[in-house]
Amino acid sequence: MDAMSIASLATEMSQVRTANAVQMAVLKKTMDLQGQGAVQLVQAAAQTLQSYNNPPHLGRLVNVHA
């Protein structure tokens, strides 16, 4: 191996490390955003359930005969 191929290999390895670091950062950000979206979805569902003020005898039975 001559000096040029060693330098080229070192540069290539550095670029791969940088690309991996960027990919991991994007993955972490994506997972954070998905987690926030899931929390918002659960909170919205809980608020929707709390907003119904039906009497206790309504909404408990489902008619399965058509």
Steps between C-alpha positions, in 0.01 A plus 500: 500500500632837412433826684226609259293186549537528878387864489210408273396219735516731802287761323249236396474363853448851635219559252336171598517594870347840425223345291424250777486778760259699283280195442486427873409862576219490245377167640497635856313814391246289311444278801456805724242647262312170481498478878361852529234419241399187690471695826284763330279229351448333838425835664249588228329163542479551876349847454246363254393230743464754780289731286211252471247552777247232418274363770636178656247279320603619150791365302557179693323252274554425133219359286654214306178385328417664171 
